[in-house]
Amino acid sequence: MRIAVAGATGNIGALTATALERDGHDVVRISRSLGVDLVTGEGLDAALTGVDAVVDAVNGQGATREETVAYFADTTRNLLAAEERAGVRHHVLLSIVGVHRVEGNAHYAGKREQERLVEAGPVPWTIVPATQFHDFAAMVSSWTEQDGVATIAPLLVQPIAPADVAGVLAEIAVGDPKGRYADVAGPEPQDLVDMARRTHQARGREVRLVPTWSALFGTEMAGDALLPGEGARLAPTTFEEWLAQQR
Ligand SMILES: NC(=O)c1ccc[n+]([C@@H]2O[C@H](COP(=O)([O-])OP(=O)(O)OC[C@H]3O[C@@H](n4cnc5c(N)ncnc54)[C@H](OP(=O)(O)O)[C@@H]3O)[C@@H](O)[C@H]2O)c1
């Protein structure tokens, strides 16, 4: 099959493109650095020629909640319209577990808008809600790190290996559209502060972590808000196994 991966230079997109090629598929890589911009639509029609399915794994951050929502709305609208013109038969969206339980987070508002447009859109779809990735804790810590100190919320998460997410997306992309897919998560729950501490340690970095609910993530995301629901599909790679590859 010919499958386009939007966000193909990113964390999950790159692994998904590799997994699809390993399985013998013809992959079209989409990203701005590769000459295709989902915000302006530049290069999009040419990229989707002959494509059967599209995996959307783009990411973006606006300065405000409005900008973030507008980014996900524009990229999704442009992608779906181009898919309809090209006769694409399956749109696969990578989303996040818990976005419908957390109102206050701007990124989650953007993901909800993305889901809404896909569900109402012209192309048969599968939405894949995934939990946080194993590298999420280190990424969150890097957002506020200054002079060796970073704030981080003690979120309860059930993280998944990026390669496992990519494997699931690659499998789904070559199958029939399934609507809303089961939550996709890793094998066991973790505390985000502990994950960040162990990742820094494994990478030989000294960062003092200050646990707080008053910075990027509030108490709306506490408790079970981010954990996978009933019937979740659990991927095998543990956080420890992933960590061992970081050393
Ligand atoms: N981090 C987590 O724990 C987590 C958990 C569940 C779901 N997710 C979701 O997973 C998705 C992918 O995340 P990620 O960490 O893999 O992303 P990432 O590493 O930040 O990669 C983002 C990709 O999007 C491309 N991109 C950005 N703007 C674009 C545009 N206007 N047109 C075309 N391509 C564009 C980037 O390439 P260029 O810069 O070259 O354009 C890059 O390839 C996100 O939507 C996120 O919400 C994340």
The ligand as a Gaussian input file, in Angstrom:
#p B3LYP/6-31G(d) Opt

LIG

0 1
 N        4.152000      13.333000      23.810000
 C        3.255000      12.458000      24.258000
 O        3.428000      11.861000      25.334000
 C        1.998000      12.178000      23.436000
 C        1.101000      11.197000      23.882000
 C       -0.022000      10.872000      23.077000
 C       -0.212000      11.548000      21.863000
 N        0.682000      12.520000      21.477000
 C        0.451000      13.175000      20.182000
 O        1.378000      12.655000      19.246000
 C        1.506000      13.570000      18.156000
 C        2.931000      13.517000      17.651000
 O        3.824000      13.901000      18.676000
 P        5.402000      13.818000      18.488000
 O        6.015000      14.047000      19.824000
 O        5.766000      12.612000      17.692000
 O        5.641000      15.126000      17.575000
 P        7.022000      15.840000      17.204000
 O        8.184000      14.949000      17.500000
 O        6.996000      17.216000      17.799000
 O        6.908000      15.955000      15.603000
 C        6.005000      16.807000      15.008000
 C        6.026000      16.604000      13.508000
 O        5.065000      17.481000      12.901000
 C        5.674000      18.138000      11.793000
 N        4.973000      19.398000      11.572000
 C        4.799000      20.430000      12.447000
 N        4.107000      21.431000      11.865000
 C        3.825000      21.010000      10.599000
 C        3.144000      21.596000       9.505000
 N        2.615000      22.842000       9.573000
 N        3.055000      20.881000       8.346000
 C        3.605000      19.650000       8.230000
 N        4.253000      19.037000       9.246000
 C        4.372000      19.724000      10.412000
 C        7.143000      18.265000      12.211000
 O        8.027000      18.433000      11.141000
 P        8.522000      19.899000      10.601000
 O        8.955000      20.681000      11.789000
 O        9.585000      19.579000       9.618000
 O        7.319000      20.477000       9.951000
 C        7.377000      16.900000      12.843000
 O        7.633000      15.943000      11.836000
 C        1.033000      14.924000      18.691000
 O       -0.123000      15.320000      17.986000
 C        0.695000      14.679000      20.172000
 O       -0.465000      15.343000      20.572000
 C        1.769000      12.841000      22.217000

